Amino acid sequence: MFSITVRDHIMIAHSFHGEVFGPAQRLHGATFLVDATFRREQLDEDNIVVDIGLATQELGSVVGELNYRNLDDEPDFAGVNTSTEYLAKVVADRLAERIHKGALGEGAKGIAKIAVTLHESHIAWASYERAL
């Protein structure tokens, strides 16, 4: 399996519901380093997984929709605990939509999987991987 990874970051505010979250039940900020990995069995006709420039651009666009937002105020996240794991899935699903719509070019149709990792810090991160 071949893969490429592109990186960006987001800064958000949010709060959680449930005793398991302790003080994070209060509004707080989070900064995430975001890695999106694109995987495929065979390289395309140009011998690449996907155009790295387009992948970087689309990841930037997806995280830009979340950046500097209080997720508690966003209708898409009403009543949802926007955990690191959950946000990794949101980013992966939004990238998958863009691939299906052709935003990453014709060659991207051969991508088999996307994995998104949100790094909370240098010692903690969460990932979500999905097939296309």
GIURTA-V164320 format. One record per run of one state. SS is the DSSP state (2 for helix, 1 for strand, 0 for the rest). FROM is the first residue (numbers start at 1). LEN is the number of residues. If there is no record, write none. Layout:
ss=SS from=FROM len=LEN
ss=SS from=FROM len=LEN
This chain:
ss=0 from=1 len=1
ss=1 from=2 len=13
ss=0 from=15 len=4
ss=2 from=19 len=7
ss=0 from=26 len=2
ss=1 from=28 len=13
ss=0 from=41 len=11
ss=2 from=52 len=13
ss=0 from=65 len=4
ss=1 from=69 len=2
ss=2 from=71 len=3
ss=0 from=74 len=1
ss=2 from=75 len=3
ss=0 from=78 len=6
ss=2 from=84 len=17
ss=0 from=101 len=5
ss=2 from=106 len=5
ss=0 from=111 len=2
ss=1 from=113 len=7
ss=0 from=120 len=5
ss=1 from=125 len=7
ss=0 from=132 len=1
